[in-house]
């Protein structure tokens, strides 16, 4: 078999059903084999779109997303998508072509040292120098991407390695001596944590993306209900605990709910699971959660005690450890007074916005929530649209909220929606976008239409890079430096690609437009002309304690 | 504080770049570095000395080192019983009448003159850091023309 045939055979054996990518000179042997390969290939219109689509596919399905690009510029265009997957621990395998082994390092046409470029943004990467290593490397790549703390793995394959004909040997086992993730929590640590929980009066569970990665949502719910602790989620954790559950406090942090932030600051015990105390969550670190002891459960030892020092570290998979913990807890704390306090905060500081005759973005999202019965997969771009989507849509199931958390990549939501829809064809997929972000990967309209990938895009069009404008309003004396946007006619633009477009300029048109978009069997852009200077509140100014919120509350 | 860290790694291309990248990305300088194969040619040993301004960052770097797929084990010798040695070659200039004086100095250390041409001698010394430092101070009077050192190697019990 040639290297290209080996690649396709390995992908098949790894269970890969779909691949996103873009051809080019250095991947021609692979594309020749893809021509009649038993997998679905989605030709995107930009390599960045392919990487984000693979990422969205992985987030929606839990499987490894696969993307492919040619050497040099093709590979370089993947990097934003790879960095995005790296920051959010998403399993993707990126395959790149490379110039012939003899030319490597010679500044050959379309040559880039992509393993060098992606070293700090991949979990691991490979330059394949010999076809006989290819099968083992692909096997390892999928294993590394999907186990432990998942992440992107890149495989760079020179043209001659793709062409060389050798005997195919499938490695049955993967054994990497330097890579042995810990999946179960240390029993001694579990005992200590159970004791702390029993002694606590004001416990709170702080749940992150690890809940979703490990499929720990049942175990999380079981623990929260058993010990009667409120649960707050990071952006990555939304959907890990039902948003409509009585114990849910929604998201915490910079644009989290006031009650979640107050609760974490007043708690005497924080049970952090699969979360990493990111600066957008903790705010000013030295005053963060001053009364709390911290139990930190994470599969990545490097995440523990990185930002805050932890009392009881437990390294392990969230699902296993939460199960172990629930089993170990014999004595549950009495949290009735604490829950009453939290309930009072919920009443006193609810999420709110001033409704108007104009179209408020929060209203649009509420209407999408109602029209979809809370059952859609929501992807977002980055900025105000993303924060409103966190606040105003309630996520009851894991893998239904897909957003660029760590890297904050504008242009992520639309291609990610595409990937999610391909992975979950039965689900309704809605990208909540801004007029700025949507233009960063708008070329993928062609991919959607030509592949009949039916996604809906709600553009919250305020004519601004809204979040940057909000910071300029609040912290830079309203000097709106280069944040006002000239935009195309999004309706005509969608139509020119063969998609449908709806413009909404009046509040009473909001719900009918959403209903219409849902009834159309096509990709739809809904261009909502929203109140231009609406802000996302509450908000914790950068570097402030997270209970020092501004806007709309105490 | 100076830390001596040893890392057992897969003997593959690119591994050193991955390790160096963890330090450079955090603005950390590696003071010395020594790399070589072990008895098993598939495994290499890397011993490095780093100046850690912030122990927490160093702790983080050690955890990140452990996360690298090609890293097998990481040992920080700083708080462990261990011996360390460094080999240096030093070129000094001396006059004939200084010869005995030079020899007296060398006899105080694990050091010897391995070559001399005219008034230039190349001296080899193997010792721990403190003694190497003193030897260099003693040799300073002759005028050190050139110095190369292997970087520290260390071994625990």
Interface residues (C-beta under 8 A of the other chain):
Chain A: X115 X116 X119 X120 X123 X124 X127 X144 X176 X177 X178 X179 X300 X301 X302 X305 X306
Chain B: X9 X10 X13 X14 X17 X18 X21 X25 X59 X60 X63 X64 X66 X67 X68 X69 X70 X71 X72
